């Protein structure tokens, strides 16, 4: 144990058994940082109530598409039978934790370790679900909403592609987000409730881009002064995450898959969220365990796209 500095020849009483300087343990724990979770901000939960007590799936009915035809006087009309393909949404994933607590240690501890560790486990479980959604939904985006020829109508927008990621820089950051917005407009996606998730480093790029001019953000002060990214950049609410999917090419360049879209794009539902305490049959102590059963699905692929970007 490190102690107060001693002059030469002065014995270290902490090692001789005659120590009189007590050792204290703080009643506070060091703060712990967690991943920034965004799934509940970008997903809709419209179907949660439908599955809470009815099982592990829900069938989402869709609106049929009507065919419109030109008409001439006296023309015979053909009746169409409008049909649609329902979307089946499964709640088939789960995350859990199991913690053991010894009665003696729990009783003698000066910290509420059950509460502390259970809260930590709950946050780590949320991180795991967030990573699952961010890394496994972007690839279900409509084919016209990503790649080097994005745009349903124009097919001219470069959002980055395998082997050729888009370099996200201060000079093109706001233009890139604007392009993402246009891609959604070409799919007739409404202009409200739009979002985009970027890696943390990309926020720095945005803050040093044209957004440093407060008049472009609608904020009273420049993001360089406040550190806050505007809630409305090219129609998007900007979120950040360190759990986005990445890829590296042969030269070692790392690129990030950055999803963007409308809240209608991804549906999320949680069926069971439960924490329980049971006695440990092998010793004197408790077992605290938690479970969350959930599911997600891209239910509107035309409202979802992604950027494939790298750092300049």
C-alpha positions as a Python dict, from the first residue, in 0.01 Angstrom:
ca = {
    (1, 'X'): (0, 0, 0),
    (2, 'X'): (141, 338, -95),
    (3, 'X'): (184, 567, 206),
    (4, 'X'): (309, 909, 298),
    (5, 'X'): (669, 973, 182),
    (6, 'X'): (931, 866, 442),
    (7, 'X'): (1280, 995, 501),
    (8, 'X'): (1569, 751, 476),
    (9, 'X'): (1584, 518, 776),
    (10, 'X'): (1221, 562, 883),
    (11, 'X'): (1053, 218, 889),
    (12, 'X'): (739, 143, 689),
    (13, 'X'): (494, 56, 967),
    (14, 'X'): (242, -73, 717),
    (15, 'X'): (475, -367, 661),
    (16, 'X'): (599, -422, 1018),
    (17, 'X'): (261, -497, 1175),
    (18, 'X'): (264, -184, 1389),
    (19, 'X'): (73, 32, 1143),
    (20, 'X'): (-145, 299, 1298),
    (21, 'X'): (-269, 461, 977),
    (22, 'X'): (-607, 300, 897),
    (23, 'X'): (-720, 216, 544),
    (24, 'X'): (-1063, 342, 438),
    (25, 'X'): (-1291, 224, 159),
    (26, 'X'): (-1509, 490, 2),
    (27, 'X'): (-1885, 447, 33),
    (28, 'X'): (-1914, 571, -325),
    (29, 'X'): (-1825, 377, -638),
    (30, 'X'): (-1647, 516, -940),
    (31, 'X'): (-1892, 633, -1206),
    (32, 'X'): (-1925, 394, -1498),
    (33, 'X'): (-1986, 504, -1856),
    (34, 'X'): (-2221, 316, -2086),
    (35, 'X'): (-2281, 309, -2458),
    (36, 'X'): (-2515, 573, -2594),
    (37, 'X'): (-2837, 385, -2674),
    (38, 'X'): (-3059, 515, -2956),
    (39, 'X'): (-3284, 226, -3063),
    (40, 'X'): (-3596, 355, -2890),
    (41, 'X'): (-3539, 696, -3052),
    (42, 'X'): (-3523, 567, -3408),
    (43, 'X'): (-3766, 272, -3396),
    (44, 'X'): (-4143, 281, -3368),
    (45, 'X'): (-4318, 72, -3104),
    (46, 'X'): (-4659, 73, -3272),
    (47, 'X'): (-4715, -301, -3232),
    (48, 'X'): (-4599, -354, -2873),
    (49, 'X'): (-4952, -362, -2735),
    (50, 'X'): (-5054, -622, -2995),
    (51, 'X'): (-4809, -883, -2870),
    (52, 'X'): (-4785, -832, -2496),
    (53, 'X'): (-5016, -1123, -2422),
    (54, 'X'): (-5087, -1289, -2754),
    (55, 'X'): (-4768, -1480, -2824),
    (56, 'X'): (-4452, -1445, -3021),
    (57, 'X'): (-4561, -1282, -3344),
    (58, 'X'): (-4802, -1033, -3495),
    (59, 'X'): (-4923, -1012, -3853),
    (60, 'X'): (-4920, -656, -3985),
    (61, 'X'): (-5176, -594, -4255),
    (62, 'X'): (-5073, -367, -4539),
    (63, 'X'): (-5276, -139, -4766),
    (64, 'X'): (-5321, -275, -5120),
    (65, 'X'): (-5188, -72, -5412),
    (66, 'X'): (-5454, 43, -5655),
    (67, 'X'): (-5379, 50, -6028),
    (68, 'X'): (-5492, 370, -6202),
    (69, 'X'): (-5578, 355, -6572),
    (70, 'X'): (-5663, 612, -6837),
    (71, 'X'): (-6029, 614, -6943),
    (72, 'X'): (-6202, 685, -7275),
    (73, 'X'): (-6573, 728, -7333),
    (74, 'X'): (-6749, 396, -7386),
    (75, 'X'): (-6448, 194, -7268),
    (76, 'X'): (-6515, -138, -7098),
    (77, 'X'): (-6393, -135, -6738),
    (78, 'X'): (-6194, -414, -6577),
    (79, 'X'): (-6245, -468, -6207),
    (80, 'X'): (-5930, -527, -6010),
    (81, 'X'): (-5914, -731, -5693),
    (82, 'X'): (-5679, -538, -5468),
    (83, 'X'): (-5450, -765, -5268),
    (84, 'X'): (-5163, -706, -5033),
    (85, 'X'): (-4889, -908, -4865),
    (86, 'X'): (-4897, -896, -4485),
    (87, 'X'): (-4578, -853, -4282),
    (88, 'X'): (-4511, -1110, -4010),
    (89, 'X'): (-4330, -959, -3713),
    (90, 'X'): (-4163, -1211, -3478),
    (91, 'X'): (-4063, -1152, -3118),
    (92, 'X'): (-3789, -1411, -3116),
    (93, 'X'): (-3483, -1261, -2946),
    (94, 'X'): (-3377, -1237, -2583),
    (95, 'X'): (-3106, -1098, -2358),
    (96, 'X'): (-3053, -1204, -1997),
    (97, 'X'): (-2826, -1181, -1695),
    (98, 'X'): (-2775, -1392, -1381),
    (99, 'X'): (-2597, -1259, -1073),
    (100, 'X'): (-2508, -1438, -750),
    (101, 'X'): (-2490, -1272, -407),
    (102, 'X'): (-2356, -1436, -90),
    (103, 'X'): (-2565, -1366, 224),
    (104, 'X'): (-2265, -1300, 448),
    (105, 'X'): (-2086, -1070, 206),
    (106, 'X'): (-2409, -887, 123),
    (107, 'X'): (-2486, -836, 494),
    (108, 'X'): (-2137, -712, 582),
    (109, 'X'): (-2095, -488, 278),
    (110, 'X'): (-2136, -115, 328),
    (111, 'X'): (-2264, -76, -28),
    (112, 'X'): (-2603, -187, -172),
    (113, 'X'): (-2432, -419, -420),
    (114, 'X'): (-2753, -592, -531),
    (115, 'X'): (-2899, -262, -648),
    (116, 'X'): (-2571, -144, -799),
    (117, 'X'): (-2501, -461, -998),
    (118, 'X'): (-2862, -510, -1107),
    (119, 'X'): (-2875, -155, -1242),
    (120, 'X'): (-2547, -215, -1423),
    (121, 'X'): (-2677, -539, -1575),
    (122, 'X'): (-2992, -366, -1697),
    (123, 'X'): (-2789, -99, -1875),
    (124, 'X'): (-2557, -356, -2031),
    (125, 'X'): (-2860, -549, -2155),
    (126, 'X'): (-2993, -230, -2317),
    (127, 'X'): (-2654, -184, -2486),
    (128, 'X'): (-2669, -538, -2627),
    (129, 'X'): (-3018, -482, -2773),
    (130, 'X'): (-2911, -148, -2920),
    (131, 'X'): (-2608, -302, -3092),
    (132, 'X'): (-2824, -587, -3224),
    (133, 'X'): (-3067, -344, -3390),
    (134, 'X'): (-2807, -102, -3527),
    (135, 'X'): (-2590, -376, -3676),
    (136, 'X'): (-2864, -594, -3823),
    (137, 'X'): (-3126, -364, -3975),
    (138, 'X'): (-2941, -128, -4211),
    (139, 'X'): (-2884, -407, -4465),
    (140, 'X'): (-3262, -441, -4512),
    (141, 'X'): (-3289, -92, -4659),
    (142, 'X'): (-3440, -54, -5005),
    (143, 'X'): (-3176, -98, -5276),
    (144, 'X'): (-3229, 259, -5401),
    (145, 'X'): (-3143, 407, -5060),
    (146, 'X'): (-2773, 320, -5042),
    (147, 'X'): (-2467, 268, -5259),
    (148, 'X'): (-2295, 476, -5526),
    (149, 'X'): (-2608, 521, -5740),
    (150, 'X'): (-2872, 591, -5476),
    (151, 'X'): (-3202, 758, -5557),
    (152, 'X'): (-3515, 584, -5681),
    (153, 'X'): (-3567, 841, -5957),
    (154, 'X'): (-3223, 991, -6018),
    (155, 'X'): (-2987, 700, -5940),
    (156, 'X'): (-2703, 954, -5913),
    (157, 'X'): (-2627, 1000, -5544),
    (158, 'X'): (-2311, 850, -5395),
    (159, 'X'): (-2368, 736, -5038),
    (160, 'X'): (-2059, 514, -5034),
    (161, 'X'): (-2022, 153, -5140),
    (162, 'X'): (-1812, -154, -5059),
    (163, 'X'): (-1449, -79, -5140),
    (164, 'X'): (-1531, 288, -5201),
    (165, 'X'): (-1663, 447, -4880),
    (166, 'X'): (-1766, 811, -4893),
    (167, 'X'): (-1510, 1033, -4720),
    (168, 'X'): (-1709, 1231, -4462),
    (169, 'X'): (-1538, 1567, -4420),
    (170, 'X'): (-1604, 1920, -4302),
    (171, 'X'): (-1649, 2034, -4661),
    (172, 'X'): (-1921, 1783, -4753),
    (173, 'X'): (-2087, 1692, -4421),
    (174, 'X'): (-2401, 1905, -4451),
    (175, 'X'): (-2430, 1830, -4824),
    (176, 'X'): (-2415, 1457, -4747),
    (177, 'X'): (-2703, 1481, -4499),
    (178, 'X'): (-2901, 1685, -4749),
    (179, 'X'): (-2844, 1413, -5007),
    (180, 'X'): (-2977, 1150, -4768),
    (181, 'X'): (-3287, 1363, -4726),
    (182, 'X'): (-3339, 1386, -5103),
    (183, 'X'): (-3302, 1008, -5135),
    (184, 'X'): (-3591, 967, -4890),
    (185, 'X'): (-3799, 1227, -5072),
    (186, 'X'): (-3759, 1027, -5394),
    (187, 'X'): (-3926, 742, -5205),
    (188, 'X'): (-4211, 974, -5098),
    (189, 'X'): (-4104, 946, -4733),
    (190, 'X'): (-4258, 1225, -4520),
    (191, 'X'): (-4027, 1501, -4402),
    (192, 'X'): (-4108, 1464, -4030),
    (193, 'X'): (-3972, 1208, -3780),
    (194, 'X'): (-3649, 1156, -3975),
    (195, 'X'): (-3331, 1044, -3803),
    (196, 'X'): (-2972, 952, -3876),
    (197, 'X'): (-2715, 774, -3658),
    (198, 'X'): (-2348, 867, -3697),
    (199, 'X'): (-2030, 750, -3524),
    (200, 'X'): (-1900, 982, -3252),
    (201, 'X'): (-1614, 1111, -3470),
    (202, 'X'): (-1864, 1229, -3732),
    (203, 'X'): (-2020, 1468, -3480),
    (204, 'X'): (-1686, 1647, -3460),
    (205, 'X'): (-1681, 1674, -3837),
    (206, 'X'): (-2032, 1822, -3834),
    (207, 'X'): (-1944, 2073, -3564),
    (208, 'X'): (-1652, 2198, -3772),
    (209, 'X'): (-1852, 2209, -4095),
    (210, 'X'): (-2086, 2484, -4212),
    (211, 'X'): (-2285, 2422, -3893),
    (212, 'X'): (-2039, 2637, -3703),
    (213, 'X'): (-2250, 2918, -3847),
    (214, 'X'): (-2535, 2933, -3594),
    (215, 'X'): (-2775, 3076, -3852),
    (216, 'X'): (-2767, 2746, -4042),
    (217, 'X'): (-2875, 2541, -3741),
    (218, 'X'): (-3148, 2758, -3600),
    (219, 'X'): (-2965, 2763, -3267),
    (220, 'X'): (-2876, 3080, -3075),
    (221, 'X'): (-2509, 2987, -3061),
    (222, 'X'): (-2271, 2796, -3284),
    (223, 'X'): (-2229, 2422, -3208),
    (224, 'X'): (-1861, 2500, -3162),
    (225, 'X'): (-1958, 2694, -2849),
    (226, 'X'): (-2235, 2471, -2716),
    (227, 'X'): (-2114, 2126, -2828),
    (228, 'X'): (-2475, 2050, -2927),
    (229, 'X'): (-2574, 1930, -3271),
    (230, 'X'): (-2903, 2077, -3395),
    (231, 'X'): (-3213, 1856, -3387),
    (232, 'X'): (-3286, 1953, -3746),
    (233, 'X'): (-3003, 1918, -3996),
    (234, 'X'): (-3143, 1869, -4346),
    (235, 'X'): (-3460, 1746, -4178),
    (236, 'X'): (-3281, 1485, -3963),
    (237, 'X'): (-3249, 1452, -3590),
    (238, 'X'): (-2887, 1348, -3547),
    (239, 'X'): (-2794, 1070, -3305),
    (240, 'X'): (-2453, 914, -3235),
    (241, 'X'): (-2343, 566, -3140),
    (242, 'X'): (-2018, 375, -3096),
    (243, 'X'): (-2197, 49, -3178),
    (244, 'X'): (-2252, 94, -3552),
    (245, 'X'): (-2144, -185, -3784),
    (246, 'X'): (-1803, -136, -3947),
    (247, 'X'): (-1597, -296, -4222),
    (248, 'X'): (-1232, -277, -4327),
    (249, 'X'): (-1094, -317, -4676),
    (250, 'X'): (-766, -481, -4776),
    (251, 'X'): (-571, -160, -4712),
    (252, 'X'): (-700, -140, -4357),
    (253, 'X'): (-936, 154, -4411),
    (254, 'X'): (-1231, 134, -4171),
    (255, 'X'): (-1577, 244, -4281),
    (256, 'X'): (-1900, 281, -4084),
    (257, 'X'): (-2254, 183, -4182),
    (258, 'X'): (-2469, 479, -4076),
    (259, 'X'): (-2843, 416, -4097),
    (260, 'X'): (-3091, 694, -4165),
    (261, 'X'): (-3462, 700, -4221),
    (262, 'X'): (-3808, 763, -4082),
    (263, 'X'): (-3951, 621, -3759),
    (264, 'X'): (-4189, 411, -3969),
    (265, 'X'): (-3894, 211, -4105),
    (266, 'X'): (-3809, -15, -3810),
    (267, 'X'): (-4058, -166, -3568),
    (268, 'X'): (-3951, -278, -3221),
    (269, 'X'): (-4146, -460, -2953),
    (270, 'X'): (-4050, -593, -2612),
    (271, 'X'): (-4270, -873, -2481),
    (272, 'X'): (-4119, -960, -2143),
    (273, 'X'): (-3906, -745, -1915),
    (274, 'X'): (-3858, -926, -1587),
    (275, 'X'): (-3616, -920, -1294),
    (276, 'X'): (-3654, -1174, -1015),
    (277, 'X'): (-3471, -1290, -705),
    (278, 'X'): (-3450, -1659, -608),
    (279, 'X'): (-3256, -1841, -338),
    (280, 'X'): (-2935, -2015, -442),
    (281, 'X'): (-2979, -2388, -383),
    (282, 'X'): (-2604, -2448, -352),
    (283, 'X'): (-2517, -2194, -83),
    (284, 'X'): (-2657, -1923, 145),
    (285, 'X'): (-2730, -1646, -95),
    (286, 'X'): (-2955, -1501, -361),
    (287, 'X'): (-2958, -1522, -739),
    (288, 'X'): (-3086, -1217, -921),
    (289, 'X'): (-3169, -1271, -1285),
    (290, 'X'): (-3319, -1062, -1557),
    (291, 'X'): (-3476, -1134, -1895),
    (292, 'X'): (-3597, -926, -2185),
    (293, 'X'): (-3767, -1089, -2482),
    (294, 'X'): (-3793, -864, -2783),
    (295, 'X'): (-3813, -846, -3158),
    (296, 'X'): (-3758, -598, -3438),
    (297, 'X'): (-3817, -583, -3810),
    (298, 'X'): (-3770, -342, -4097),
    (299, 'X'): (-4137, -296, -4182),
    (300, 'X'): (-4092, -11, -4433),
    (301, 'X'): (-3770, -64, -4628),
    (302, 'X'): (-3829, 236, -4855),
    (303, 'X'): (-3807, 457, -4544),
    (304, 'X'): (-3462, 323, -4451),
    (305, 'X'): (-3121, 389, -4603),
    (306, 'X'): (-2759, 403, -4498),
    (307, 'X'): (-2437, 592, -4552),
    (308, 'X'): (-2108, 403, -4584),
    (309, 'X'): (-1849, 655, -4468),
    (310, 'X'): (-1490, 684, -4358),
    (311, 'X'): (-1291, 952, -4181),
    (312, 'X'): (-1089, 1188, -4398),
}
